[in-house]
Every structure is written in C-alpha cells, then in structure tokens.
Amino acid sequence: MNLFDNKNLKWRRFVGDDSFDYPIDYEAALLSISDDGHVDLLYRWAPNSYCHFHRHTAETTSIVLAGELHVIDVDAETGEELSHKIRLAGDYAHKEPGDVHMERGGPEGALVLFKLRAIDNSLAESLAQDGTVIEESRFDDMLARRRAKHG
C-alpha cells in the first residue's frame, strides 16, 4: 500500500471549535485493525495545526513519514510544558501508556504512521486544557465501525 498517494484511504477530518485556543486541523485514516488489539493509523496535520490535547492509553509506536511533528509533553495536573521536541521525517518513537502531550504539524504539516496496541480496550483520551477527559477512543468502537463498513 502506498501511504503517500492512495485514493482508497478513507480520511476522517477533525477540526476545533471556539472552545479551543489553538488551531485544530488534522485527519486520520485507519489502515488495519485486528482482534488482538493492534491498530495501524495514518495521521496528517495541516500546516502549523494541532490535534486535540490527549493522553495515550495504548502502547504507541510512531514514525514520521513526511514534514515535521512538534510534540509538546505536558504535565496533566499542572498544565506545565515539560518538553518540546521536533520530530523529522524518519524519526521513530515508542511510548508506553500514560503519555500526555500536544502534537502539531510544522510549516509543511506532517504525515505520521501510528501503531497502537490497546490495553483494557482504551486507545487514547482527548483532554480539556485542565486535563479532564472529554472523550475516549476505544478499540471495540473502532473495530465495530470497521466491521459495519466491511462486513
């Protein structure tokens, strides 16, 4: 599968509203999902735009394929910025569950492959700026949507 030029990918776009004080504009495409809890996703960020503030609740591996991805680690309790890393094309990262951060595309945006392994059915939690959970991404919901579409 060509991840750079594939008209068959089904992109789901996410944009922020006035309740966020940073520009949210990113898309996700599900590449594969299996009964054992493994999920492969492709994400792309618009230039200088963020995804939602979130906590990974699944084991997560990622590879930046194009552009640059800014990762801002945040203390969930205080909101304090702990670090700001710029990941370039070719950069690999592996994180255990519990990682709290913001991500944004660089001046040209970003394209990133994520491989997740769900633990206790949870993949990630979207967070409000005060660290409270506003939405949870769950493995069984994603698997059910995929099965409903593909039988």
Phi and psi restraints in degrees (value plus and minus 20) as a CYANA .aco file:
   2 ASN   PHI    -106.8   -66.8
   2 ASN   PSI      96.2   136.2
   3 LEU   PHI    -102.2   -62.2
   3 LEU   PSI     -34.7     5.3
   4 PHE   PHI    -111.2   -71.2
   4 PHE   PSI     -50.4   -10.4
   5 ASP   PHI    -161.1  -121.1
   5 ASP   PSI      65.4   105.4
   6 ASN   PHI    -162.0  -122.0
   6 ASN   PSI      84.1   124.1
   7 LYS   PHI     -93.6   -53.6
   7 LYS   PSI     -29.9    10.1
   8 ASN   PHI    -105.7   -65.7
   8 ASN   PSI     -30.4     9.6
   9 LEU   PHI     -88.4   -48.4
   9 LEU   PSI     117.6   157.6
  10 LYS   PHI    -121.6   -81.6
  10 LYS   PSI      82.3   122.3
  11 TRP   PHI    -107.2   -67.2
  11 TRP   PSI     117.2   157.2
  12 ARG   PHI    -132.9   -92.9
  12 ARG   PSI     100.3   140.3
  13 ARG   PHI    -115.4   -75.4
  13 ARG   PSI     121.2   161.2
  14 PHE   PHI    -143.8  -103.8
  14 PHE   PSI     109.5   149.5
  15 VAL   PHI    -151.9  -111.9
  15 VAL   PSI     131.8   171.8
  16 GLY   PHI    -104.7   -64.7
  16 GLY   PSI     150.2   190.2
  17 ASP   PHI    -142.2  -102.2
  17 ASP   PSI    -188.7  -148.7
  18 ASP   PHI     -87.4   -47.4
  18 ASP   PSI     -31.6     8.4
  19 SER   PHI     -97.9   -57.9
  19 SER   PSI     -28.8    11.2
  20 PHE   PHI    -128.6   -88.6
  20 PHE   PSI     119.5   159.5
  21 ASP   PHI    -120.3   -80.3
  21 ASP   PSI       4.5    44.5
  22 TYR   PHI    -162.6  -122.6
  22 TYR   PSI     130.6   170.6
  23 PRO   PHI     -94.3   -54.3
  23 PRO   PSI     101.0   141.0
  24 ILE   PHI    -127.2   -87.2
  24 ILE   PSI     100.4   140.4
  25 ASP   PHI    -181.5  -141.5
  25 ASP   PSI      81.3   121.3
  26 TYR   PHI    -172.3  -132.3
  26 TYR   PSI     145.6   185.6
  27 GLU   PHI    -155.0  -115.0
  27 GLU   PSI     134.2   174.2
  28 ALA   PHI    -153.4  -113.4
  28 ALA   PSI     122.6   162.6
  29 ALA   PHI    -149.0  -109.0
  29 ALA   PSI     107.5   147.5
  30 LEU   PHI     -99.2   -59.2
  30 LEU   PSI     101.2   141.2
  31 LEU   PHI    -111.7   -71.7
  31 LEU   PSI     -65.2   -25.2
  32 SER   PHI    -178.9  -138.9
  32 SER   PSI     135.5   175.5
  33 ILE   PHI    -169.2  -129.2
  33 ILE   PSI     118.6   158.6
  34 SER   PHI    -150.9  -110.9
  34 SER   PSI     137.4   177.4
  35 ASP   PHI     -79.2   -39.2
  35 ASP   PSI     -41.4    -1.4
  36 ASP   PHI    -103.0   -63.0
  36 ASP   PSI     -12.1    27.9
  37 GLY   PHI      76.1   116.1
  37 GLY   PSI     -15.7    24.3
  38 HIS   PHI    -110.7   -70.7
  38 HIS   PSI     115.5   155.5
  39 VAL   PHI    -155.1  -115.1
  39 VAL   PSI     112.3   152.3
  40 ASP   PHI    -133.4   -93.4
  40 ASP   PSI     106.5   146.5
  41 LEU   PHI    -151.1  -111.1
  41 LEU   PSI     126.0   166.0
  42 LEU   PHI    -131.9   -91.9
  42 LEU   PSI     106.9   146.9
  43 TYR   PHI    -137.2   -97.2
  43 TYR   PSI     124.5   164.5
  44 ARG   PHI    -156.2  -116.2
  44 ARG   PSI     117.7   157.7
  45 TRP   PHI    -127.3   -87.3
  45 TRP   PSI     120.7   160.7
  46 ALA   PHI     -89.4   -49.4
  46 ALA   PSI     136.3   176.3
  47 PRO   PHI     -73.0   -33.0
  47 PRO   PSI     112.1   152.1
  48 ASN   PHI      35.9    75.9
  48 ASN   PSI       6.1    46.1
  49 SER   PHI    -133.7   -93.7
  49 SER   PSI     134.7   174.7
  50 TYR   PHI    -122.4   -82.4
  50 TYR   PSI     143.4   183.4
  51 CYS   PHI    -117.0   -77.0
  51 CYS   PSI     157.0   197.0
  52 HIS   PHI     -85.9   -45.9
  52 HIS   PSI     126.4   166.4
  53 PHE   PHI     -76.8   -36.8
  53 PHE   PSI     111.0   151.0
  54 HIS   PHI    -174.3  -134.3
  54 HIS   PSI     146.3   186.3
  55 ARG   PHI    -141.6  -101.6
  55 ARG   PSI     108.0   148.0
  56 HIS   PHI     -97.0   -57.0
  56 HIS   PSI     106.3   146.3
  57 THR   PHI    -129.4   -89.4
  57 THR   PSI     -16.7    23.3
  58 ALA   PHI    -138.2   -98.2
  58 ALA   PSI     136.2   176.2
  59 GLU   PHI     -84.9   -44.9
  59 GLU   PSI     110.8   150.8
  60 THR   PHI    -152.5  -112.5
  60 THR   PSI     109.9   149.9
  61 THR   PHI    -140.2  -100.2
  61 THR   PSI     118.8   158.8
  62 SER   PHI    -161.7  -121.7
  62 SER   PSI     131.2   171.2
  63 ILE   PHI    -154.3  -114.3
  63 ILE   PSI     104.5   144.5
  64 VAL   PHI     -96.0   -56.0
  64 VAL   PSI     103.0   143.0
  65 LEU   PHI    -116.3   -76.3
  65 LEU   PSI     -52.8   -12.8
  66 ALA   PHI    -175.3  -135.3
  66 ALA   PSI     133.3   173.3
  67 GLY   PHI      54.0    94.0
  67 GLY   PSI    -174.9  -134.9
  68 GLU   PHI    -156.9  -116.9
  68 GLU   PSI     124.7   164.7
  69 LEU   PHI    -137.7   -97.7
  69 LEU   PSI     100.4   140.4
  70 HIS   PHI    -110.0   -70.0
  70 HIS   PSI     105.8   145.8
  71 VAL   PHI    -136.5   -96.5
  71 VAL   PSI      98.0   138.0
  72 ILE   PHI    -131.2   -91.2
  72 ILE   PSI      85.7   125.7
  73 ASP   PHI     -96.3   -56.3
  73 ASP   PSI     116.5   156.5
  74 VAL   PHI    -150.8  -110.8
  74 VAL   PSI     120.8   160.8
  75 ASP   PHI     -96.2   -56.2
  75 ASP   PSI      96.0   136.0
  76 ALA   PHI     -83.0   -43.0
  76 ALA   PSI     -48.2    -8.2
  77 GLU   PHI    -102.1   -62.1
  77 GLU   PSI     -59.3   -19.3
  78 THR   PHI    -122.5   -82.5
  78 THR   PSI     -38.6     1.4
  79 GLY   PHI      58.7    98.7
  79 GLY   PSI     -16.5    23.5
  80 GLU   PHI     -92.2   -52.2
  80 GLU   PSI     115.6   155.6
  81 GLU   PHI     -92.3   -52.3
  81 GLU   PSI     104.2   144.2
  82 LEU   PHI    -113.9   -73.9
  82 LEU   PSI     -56.7   -16.7
  83 SER   PHI    -182.9  -142.9
  83 SER   PSI     140.7   180.7
  84 HIS   PHI    -156.5  -116.5
  84 HIS   PSI      91.9   131.9
  85 LYS   PHI    -131.9   -91.9
  85 LYS   PSI     123.6   163.6
  86 ILE   PHI    -130.2   -90.2
  86 ILE   PSI      95.7   135.7
  87 ARG   PHI    -120.1   -80.1
  87 ARG   PSI     108.8   148.8
  88 LEU   PHI    -123.2   -83.2
  88 LEU   PSI     148.5   188.5
  89 ALA   PHI     -72.1   -32.1
  89 ALA   PSI     110.4   150.4
  90 GLY   PHI      79.3   119.3
  90 GLY   PSI     -35.8     4.2
  91 ASP   PHI     -91.0   -51.0
  91 ASP   PSI     116.1   156.1
  92 TYR   PHI    -135.6   -95.6
  92 TYR   PSI     122.3   162.3
  93 ALA   PHI    -164.9  -124.9
  93 ALA   PSI     126.0   166.0
  94 HIS   PHI    -150.8  -110.8
  94 HIS   PSI     110.1   150.1
  95 LYS   PHI    -151.7  -111.7
  95 LYS   PSI     121.1   161.1
  96 GLU   PHI    -101.1   -61.1
  96 GLU   PSI     143.1   183.1
  97 PRO   PHI     -76.3   -36.3
  97 PRO   PSI     130.2   170.2
  98 GLY   PHI      88.7   128.7
  98 GLY   PSI     -27.2    12.8
  99 ASP   PHI     -88.9   -48.9
  99 ASP   PSI     101.8   141.8
 100 VAL   PHI    -132.1   -92.1
 100 VAL   PSI     104.4   144.4
 101 HIS   PHI    -184.9  -144.9
 101 HIS   PSI     152.5   192.5
 102 MET   PHI    -132.6   -92.6
 102 MET   PSI     131.4   171.4
 103 GLU   PHI    -154.0  -114.0
 103 GLU   PSI     123.7   163.7
 104 ARG   PHI    -165.2  -125.2
 104 ARG   PSI     130.8   170.8
 105 GLY   PHI     -95.3   -55.3
 105 GLY   PSI     133.2   173.2
 106 GLY   PHI     -99.1   -59.1
 106 GLY   PSI    -184.1  -144.1
 107 PRO   PHI     -78.6   -38.6
 107 PRO   PSI     -47.2    -7.2
 108 GLU   PHI    -124.3   -84.3
 108 GLU   PSI     -12.2    27.8
 109 GLY   PHI      62.9   102.9
 109 GLY   PSI    -181.9  -141.9
 110 ALA   PHI    -177.2  -137.2
 110 ALA   PSI     130.3   170.3
 111 LEU   PHI    -148.7  -108.7
 111 LEU   PSI     101.6   141.6
 112 VAL   PHI    -155.4  -115.4
 112 VAL   PSI     113.5   153.5
 113 LEU   PHI    -112.9   -72.9
 113 LEU   PSI     107.1   147.1
 114 PHE   PHI    -136.9   -96.9
 114 PHE   PSI     115.3   155.3
 115 LYS   PHI    -139.6   -99.6
 115 LYS   PSI      99.4   139.4
 116 LEU   PHI    -137.1   -97.1
 116 LEU   PSI     128.8   168.8
 117 ARG   PHI    -145.3  -105.3
 117 ARG   PSI      90.0   130.0
 118 ALA   PHI     -87.8   -47.8
 118 ALA   PSI     115.4   155.4
 119 ILE   PHI    -138.3   -98.3
 119 ILE   PSI     106.6   146.6
 120 ASP   PHI      35.6    75.6
 120 ASP   PSI      13.5    53.5
 121 ASN   PHI      56.2    96.2
 121 ASN   PSI     -27.4    12.6
 122 SER   PHI    -117.8   -77.8
 122 SER   PSI     119.9   159.9
 123 LEU   PHI    -127.5   -87.5
 123 LEU   PSI     -68.1   -28.1
 124 ALA   PHI    -182.0  -142.0
 124 ALA   PSI     139.7   179.7
 125 GLU   PHI    -143.5  -103.5
 125 GLU   PSI     105.3   145.3
 126 SER   PHI    -100.1   -60.1
 126 SER   PSI     118.1   158.1
 127 LEU   PHI    -139.6   -99.6
 127 LEU   PSI     126.1   166.1
 128 ALA   PHI     -94.4   -54.4
 128 ALA   PSI     148.9   188.9
 129 GLN   PHI     -82.1   -42.1
 129 GLN   PSI     -43.4    -3.4
 130 ASP   PHI    -107.1   -67.1
 130 ASP   PSI     -16.2    23.8
 131 GLY   PHI      71.4   111.4
 131 GLY   PSI     -22.8    17.2
 132 THR   PHI     -95.9   -55.9
 132 THR   PSI     127.6   167.6
 133 VAL   PHI     -95.7   -55.7
 133 VAL   PSI     106.7   146.7
 134 ILE   PHI    -128.2   -88.2
 134 ILE   PSI     -38.0     2.0
 135 GLU   PHI    -184.3  -144.3
 135 GLU   PSI     126.9   166.9
 136 GLU   PHI    -140.9  -100.9
 136 GLU   PSI     113.2   153.2
 137 SER   PHI    -112.1   -72.1
 137 SER   PSI     103.9   143.9
 138 ARG   PHI    -137.9   -97.9
 138 ARG   PSI     120.8   160.8
 139 PHE   PHI     -79.2   -39.2
 139 PHE   PSI     -67.8   -27.8
 140 ASP   PHI     -83.6   -43.6
 140 ASP   PSI     -53.6   -13.6
 141 ASP   PHI     -85.6   -45.6
 141 ASP   PSI     -63.7   -23.7
 142 MET   PHI     -84.9   -44.9
 142 MET   PSI     -62.8   -22.8
 143 LEU   PHI     -84.5   -44.5
 143 LEU   PSI     -61.4   -21.4
 144 ALA   PHI     -83.8   -43.8
 144 ALA   PSI     -61.9   -21.9
 145 ARG   PHI     -82.3   -42.3
 145 ARG   PSI     -62.3   -22.3
 146 ARG   PHI     -83.5   -43.5
 146 ARG   PSI     -64.6   -24.6
 147 ARG   PHI     -86.6   -46.6
 147 ARG   PSI     -56.3   -16.3
 148 ALA   PHI     -84.1   -44.1
 148 ALA   PSI     -54.9   -14.9
 149 LYS   PHI     -99.1   -59.1
 149 LYS   PSI     -55.7   -15.7
 150 HIS   PHI    -134.4   -94.4
 150 HIS   PSI     -16.9    23.1
